Amino acid sequence: MSQFQAFFAQNAVIDTTEEFVVSERFKDKEGNPIPWQLRSITEDHNTEIRKASTKRIKGKNGSYSVETNQEEYVARLVTASVVYPELKDPELQKSYNTVGAESLLRKMLLPGEFGVLLKKVQELNGFDRDMSELVDEVKN
């Protein structure tokens, strides 16, 4: 038995899913807020999202620079983490007169609600811990 067995793919928790009430405005038949289902993503998926949000910009003298559109990256990160409601559903998009999951999310939510959702997605994906917290945890 290997000392690294806990790190083997079959033993690792891949997806962390969690229910979270993003907005009190979406209610079920009994008037209770409907929780959204969120999931974590892998770093591979995060890299794909970052690349899709990055453009090459032509500069002076034919040189190029790389620029990541942060708003696009954040929108893609959040939509990749939302399992329910299904943001790619054509009927749901049609009801908001929009096309695309990122666009739908922007139309569905108020700015503060989007901020709360973003914070929860960041937490779920491990972006909520700063270096001092990690150092303290390692010390203990």
C-alpha positions in Angstrom: 0.0 0.0 0.0 1.4 3.4 -1.1 1.9 6.2 1.4 0.3 8.4 -1.3 -2.9 6.5 -1.6 -5.0 9.3 -0.2 -3.9 11.4 -3.1 -4.9 8.9 -5.8 -7.6 10.2 -8.2 -10.2 7.6 -7.0 -9.8 8.8 -3.4 -9.9 12.5 -4.0 -13.2 14.4 -3.6 -13.6 15.9 -7.0 -16.8 18.0 -6.8 -17.9 19.9 -3.7 -21.6 20.8 -4.2 -23.6 23.0 -1.9 -27.0 24.6 -1.9 -27.1 28.4 -1.3 -29.9 31.0 -1.4 -28.6 33.6 -3.8 -31.7 35.7 -3.8 -34.9 35.9 -1.7 -36.7 37.0 -5.0 -37.0 33.4 -6.4 -39.6 31.5 -4.4 -41.3 28.1 -4.5 -45.0 27.6 -4.4 -45.0 27.8 -0.6 -43.2 31.2 -0.7 -39.8 29.8 0.5 -36.6 31.1 -1.2 -35.3 28.5 -3.7 -31.6 27.6 -3.1 -29.3 27.4 -6.0 -27.0 24.4 -6.3 -23.3 25.3 -6.7 -20.3 23.1 -7.4 -16.5 23.5 -7.3 -14.5 23.2 -10.4 -11.0 21.9 -11.1 -7.9 24.0 -11.8 -8.0 22.5 -15.3 -11.5 24.0 -15.8 -10.4 27.3 -14.3 -7.5 27.5 -16.7 -9.9 26.9 -19.6 -12.1 29.7 -18.3 -9.1 32.0 -17.9 -7.8 31.3 -21.4 -11.3 31.9 -22.9 -11.3 35.3 -21.1 -7.9 36.3 -22.4 -7.2 38.1 -25.6 -3.9 39.0 -27.4 -3.6 42.7 -27.9 -1.5 44.0 -30.7 0.8 46.8 -29.4 3.4 49.1 -31.0 6.0 47.7 -33.3 4.1 44.5 -33.9 4.5 43.3 -30.3 1.6 41.5 -28.5 0.5 41.5 -25.0 -2.0 39.3 -23.2 -4.9 40.8 -21.3 -7.5 39.0 -19.3 -11.0 40.5 -19.2 -11.7 40.2 -15.5 -15.5 40.8 -15.9 -15.7 38.0 -18.5 -13.5 35.7 -16.3 -15.7 36.2 -13.2 -18.9 35.7 -15.2 -17.6 32.5 -16.7 -16.3 31.2 -13.3 -19.7 31.8 -11.7 -21.7 30.2 -14.5 -19.4 27.2 -14.5 -20.1 26.7 -10.8 -23.9 27.0 -11.0 -25.5 23.6 -11.4 -29.1 24.7 -10.6 -30.8 26.6 -12.1 -29.6 25.4 -15.4 -28.4 28.6 -16.9 -28.0 27.1 -20.4 -31.7 26.2 -20.6 -33.2 27.9 -23.7 -36.6 28.5 -22.1 -35.0 30.2 -19.1 -32.9 32.4 -21.4 -35.9 33.2 -23.5 -37.9 34.3 -20.5 -35.2 37.0 -19.9 -34.9 37.7 -23.6 -31.2 36.8 -23.7 -28.9 34.2 -25.1 -26.0 32.7 -23.2 -25.5 31.6 -19.6 -23.3 34.6 -18.6 -25.8 37.1 -20.1 -28.7 35.3 -18.4 -27.0 35.5 -15.0 -26.4 39.3 -15.4 -30.1 39.8 -16.2 -31.5 37.5 -13.5 -29.6 39.0 -10.6 -29.3 42.4 -9.0 -25.7 43.6 -8.6 -25.6 42.8 -4.9 -27.0 39.3 -5.5 -24.3 38.7 -8.1 -21.7 39.8 -5.6 -23.0 37.4 -3.0 -23.0 34.6 -5.5 -19.5 35.4 -6.6 -18.3 35.4 -3.0 -19.8 32.0 -2.4 -18.4 30.6 -5.7 -14.9 31.9 -4.7 -15.3 30.3 -1.3 -16.4 27.0 -2.8 -13.4 27.0 -5.1 -10.8 27.9 -2.5 -10.3 31.5 -3.3 -11.5 32.8 0.0 -8.4 31.9 2.0 -5.5 34.3 2.3 -1.9 33.4 2.8 -1.9 34.3 6.6 -4.8 31.9 7.2 -2.9 29.1 5.3 0.2 29.8 7.3 -1.7 29.6 10.6 -3.4 26.4 9.5 0.0 24.8 8.7 1.4 25.9 12.1 -1.4 24.1 13.9 
